[in-house]
Amino acid sequence: MNAILLAGGKSSRFKKNKAIAKYNGERLIERISKLLNKHFDQVYLVVDSEEKYSFIKNCQIVEDVIPNKGPVAGIYTGLLASDQKYNYVMACDMPLMSGRFIEYIKNWEQNYDVLLPAYNGYIEPLAGIYSKSCLPVIEENLKEDVLSIRGFLKKVNMHIIDESLIMRNFPNKNIFYNINYQKDLEQLHLVNGG
């Protein structure tokens, strides 16, 4: 299994490239790529511009094959690039993700197109496993300009890890904390316990 790290977004709510924002002296993108490299043989970093991320050395950098179409196009690009059927997909703005969770989700029986955790009443589409079998459905949605991840999830065999299992196995409920605004980054030390 490989990992696909998405960092090609516009960061419009953050007002600048959040992938290179720093937490504890480390860029978010570097923090997460290090984590993923501990758990996967290959990490594909999907970006809008390879040049912007030339400082990343431990990932195979791939540019969006369909630019400016959001995370759906990023997932599509990563799945096309990967040589594995199943791929863990993660956003670059989840600095508290745990290696234990990654190993937990990797070890689920592979009988799905998409495997996603549920947390706080929502599914977490950018912390889950996607199969290459999703490619035709994603491609069809991209051609029709349907850019919502949920738009193609309805058309595939999706398995959701029940929230009760997540809560029981991962007492640090902040593993899915993501950075959307500057204030989220500023409050990160409070969320992470100091």
C-alpha positions in Angstrom: 0.0 0.0 0.0 1.2 3.5 -0.9 0.2 6.9 0.5 -1.1 9.9 -1.4 -0.5 13.3 0.3 -2.6 16.1 -1.1 -1.0 19.6 -1.1 -2.3 21.2 -4.3 -5.1 23.2 -2.8 -5.6 27.0 -3.0 -5.7 27.5 0.8 -8.2 30.3 0.2 -9.5 30.3 3.7 -6.0 30.2 5.2 -5.0 33.2 2.9 -1.6 31.6 2.0 -0.1 28.2 1.3 -0.9 26.3 4.4 1.2 23.3 3.4 4.3 25.3 4.2 2.9 26.9 7.4 4.9 25.9 10.4 3.9 24.1 13.6 6.6 23.6 16.2 9.2 24.9 13.8 8.4 22.4 11.1 6.4 22.9 7.9 3.1 21.0 7.9 3.9 19.2 4.7 7.3 18.0 6.1 5.7 16.8 9.3 3.1 14.8 7.5 5.4 13.4 4.8 7.8 12.2 7.5 4.9 10.4 9.2 3.6 8.8 6.0 7.1 7.7 5.1 7.3 5.7 8.3 4.3 3.7 7.3 4.4 3.3 3.5 6.9 2.2 1.0 6.1 5.1 -1.4 4.5 8.4 -0.7 3.1 10.4 -3.7 2.9 14.2 -3.0 0.2 15.6 -5.3 0.7 19.3 -5.9 -0.3 22.1 -8.2 3.3 23.0 -8.9 6.3 20.7 -8.5 8.6 23.7 -8.3 6.9 24.9 -5.1 7.8 21.7 -3.3 11.3 21.0 -4.5 12.5 21.0 -0.9 10.6 17.8 -0.2 13.0 14.9 -0.8 11.2 11.9 0.6 8.2 11.8 -1.7 7.5 11.3 -5.4 6.1 14.6 -6.4 3.3 14.6 -9.0 1.4 17.5 -10.4 -2.3 17.5 -10.7 -3.2 16.0 -14.1 -6.4 18.1 -14.0 -5.5 21.4 -12.3 -7.8 23.6 -10.2 -10.4 20.9 -9.6 -9.8 20.4 -5.8 -9.1 17.2 -3.8 -11.1 15.0 -6.1 -8.6 15.7 -8.9 -5.7 15.2 -6.4 -7.0 11.8 -5.4 -7.4 11.0 -9.1 -3.8 12.1 -9.8 -2.4 10.1 -6.9 -4.3 6.9 -7.8 -3.1 7.2 -11.4 0.5 7.6 -10.3 0.5 4.8 -7.7 1.5 1.2 -8.6 -0.6 -0.2 -5.7 -4.3 -1.0 -5.8 -5.0 0.5 -2.3 -3.7 3.9 -1.2 -4.0 5.8 2.0 -5.0 9.4 1.1 -4.3 12.3 3.5 -4.5 16.0 3.4 -1.5 18.1 4.2 -3.3 20.0 7.0 -3.8 17.3 9.6 -0.7 17.7 11.8 -1.9 15.6 14.7 -2.6 12.4 12.7 -1.3 9.4 14.5 0.9 6.6 13.1 -1.2 4.2 15.2 -4.4 5.2 13.3 -2.6 4.8 10.0 -1.6 1.2 11.0 -5.1 0.5 12.2 -6.8 1.6 9.0 -4.1 -0.2 6.9 -4.9 -3.5 8.5 -8.6 -3.6 7.6 -9.7 -6.3 5.3 -9.4 -5.0 1.7 -13.0 -5.6 0.4 -14.0 -2.0 -0.4 -13.4 0.7 -2.9 -13.1 3.4 -0.2 -12.5 2.9 3.6 -13.1 6.1 5.7 -13.3 6.8 9.4 -16.4 8.5 10.9 -15.7 11.1 13.6 -17.9 13.7 15.3 -20.9 12.8 13.1 -19.0 13.1 9.8 -16.9 10.9 7.6 -13.2 12.0 7.2 -12.6 11.7 3.4 -9.0 12.9 3.6 -7.8 10.3 6.1 -8.8 7.1 4.4 -8.0 4.4 1.9 -9.0 4.6 -1.8 -8.7 1.8 -4.3 -7.7 2.3 -7.9 -11.1 0.9 -8.8 -12.5 4.4 -8.0 -10.6 5.9 -11.0 -13.4 5.4 -13.6 -16.1 6.9 -11.3 -13.8 9.9 -10.4 -12.9 10.4 -14.0 -16.6 10.5 -15.0 -17.4 13.0 -12.2 -14.4 15.2 -13.3 -15.7 15.2 -16.9 -19.1 16.3 -15.6 -17.4 18.9 -13.3 -18.8 17.2 -10.2 -16.0 18.1 -7.8 -17.3 17.0 -4.4 -15.7 13.9 -2.9 -19.1 12.9 -1.6 -20.3 13.1 -5.2 -18.3 10.0 -6.2 -18.5 8.2 -2.8 -22.1 7.6 -3.5 -21.2 5.6 -6.6 -18.5 3.2 -5.1 -18.4 0.5 -2.5 -17.6 2.6 0.6 -17.0 1.1 4.0 -17.2 3.4 7.0 -15.3 2.7 10.2 -17.9 3.3 12.9 -17.3 6.3 15.1 -17.6 4.2 18.2 -14.6 2.1 17.1 -12.6 5.3 16.5 -13.5 6.7 19.9 -12.7 3.5 21.7 -9.3 2.9 19.9 -8.1 6.5 19.7 -8.6 8.5 22.9 -6.8 11.5 21.3 -9.8 12.8 19.4 -7.7 15.4 17.8 -6.1 13.2 15.2 -8.5 14.5 12.6 -7.9 18.2 13.6 -7.3 20.1 10.4 -6.1 23.6 9.6 -8.4 25.7 7.6 -7.8 29.2 9.0 -4.9 31.0 10.5 -6.6 30.8 13.9 -6.7 27.0 13.6 -2.9 27.0 13.4 -2.6 29.5 16.3 -4.9 27.3 18.5 -3.1 24.1 17.6 -1.0 24.1 20.7 -4.2 24.3 22.9 -5.9 21.5 21.0 -2.8 19.4 21.3 -2.5 19.8 25.1 0.0 22.6 25.5 
